[in-house]
């Protein structure tokens, strides 16, 4: 499929229908607006994207396992737009769960202008590799920029546990953020 300049501008998102499946192409500066919990959960399908939270979202009762993973970290940009995510409960499956947070793992990402109020998750306190690198905002932040963010709530784990970032935070810059968490 070829796209001509007349069909698409730089800020467009284009969807093509082919035999059996759809292809969606978004330019790197396209901003996905987050207006619902469902939109927020979709970030896991677009880990490279540019996102803007358009209103406060209450995550009470939502099963949420975090965004990204060790194998597929969040590498995009998330602008909280001065809004907050409320009552986030990060689900830990009971197996070895490391590098957990609102964003489990980030790499060369930017997270800014975001509030996370009332986050709660409890990892294992047992010895071994369980519950390492747990953070209220990011479990493991690699070469990531975090600015103008706050976290309140409860985070419990065994090793490298932080209210904002857990561990494995090589090359990460944090500016103008605060935490009020246990």
Buried (B, 14 or more C-beta within 10 A) or exposed (E): EEEEEEEEEEEEEBEEEEEEEEEEEBEEEBBBEBEEBEBBBBBBEBBEBBBBBEEEBBBEEBEBBBBBBBEBBBBBBBBBBEBBBBBBBBEBEEEEBBBBBBBBBBBEBBBBBBBBBBBBBBBBEEEEEBBBBBBBBBBBBBBBBBBBBBBBBEBBBBBBBBBBBBBBBEEBEBEEBEBEBE
